[in-house]
Amino acid sequence: MPDYKYQGTSRSGGSVSGVMTASNKTELASLLKRQQITATKMTEKGKEFNMPTFGGGVKAKELAILRASSRHDRRRSAARSVSRDSGGPAGEQVLSKGPDRDA
């Protein structure tokens, strides 16, 4: 029978963890219940898997700078597309001649 690592809470609300032998997770849960432990995590010992991490993540300040830079680039891109559509320099407004406008 395999060994299982478990974490849980006792009847009094305290944190409990340990290793217990059982044939499967269902049996482990019933064994813990008999000891008045509510299991919150159960893993077969030796089969745990931790995802590898690269670096240490992105800091909040770096993320804020990246977001601000991205917004700035989108605004510049939008301004360039407007200037291409109007045929004039950026910021120049082109008024169309409608049926009620005299040229």
N, C-alpha and C positions, 0 to 999 in steps of 0.2 A: 504494500500500500504506500502511496506517495505521502510526502510531508507537505503541509500547507502552511504558509505564513498568513496570519490574519491580523486585522485591526478592528476594533469595535469599541462599544461603550458598555460599561457595567450597569447594573440596575441602579446604582447610586449616581450614575452620570459621569463617572471617571473614564478616562481613556485607557484601553487595554490592548495589548498586542502580544503575539507569541507565535509558536510553531506547534502544530498538532498533526498527528497521523490520522488519515481518514481515507476511505476508498474513493470518495468524490466530494464535490463542494456541497452537495445536498446533505450528505452525512455530517460533514464538518459543521454546517449551519445548525443541524439538530443537536450535535454534541455541545456546541457553544450555547445554544438556547437552554440546555439542561443546566449549564453553569450560570445562567441568567446574564449572558453576554449577547448583545445585538451586534452582529457582524456588519461592518461598513466596507471592508475590503478583504478579499480572499484571493491569494495567488498560490499556484503550485510552486513549491520551492525549487529553484534552479531553472524555472521557465519565465522568470521576470525579464522584461526587455525595456531598456531605456534608450530612447531616441538620442543619437549623438547630436551634440550642439556645436555649432561653428561660431566662434567668437563669443560674445556675451549678449547678443541681442542689440537692439537699437534703443538708444537713450531717448527720453522724451524730448530733450532739447534738439537733438539731431532730427527727430521726426517732425518737429514744428518747423525747422528750417527747410526741410524737404517739401513739406506741404506748401509753405509760403512761396518757395521757388517754383513749384508746379503751378500754383495759381497765377503767378506773374507770367510764366511762359504761355499759359492759355490765353491770358488777356492780350499779350503781344501778338499771338497768333491770330486772335479774333480781329484785332485792329488792322493787321496786315491784310486779312481777307476782305475787310470792309473797304480798305483803300483800293484794292484790286477791282472790286465790284464797281466802285464809283468812277474809276478812271482818273481820279485826281489824287493829290496827296492825302495822307491819313488825316482824318478829322474834318475834311472838306465835305460839306453836305451838298448833294445834288438834288435839285428840285425838278420834278418832272412837270412838263407842260400838260395840263389837263384841258378839257373842252371849255372850261370857264376862265382860263387864263389867257391873256393876250401877250403875244411875243413882240 
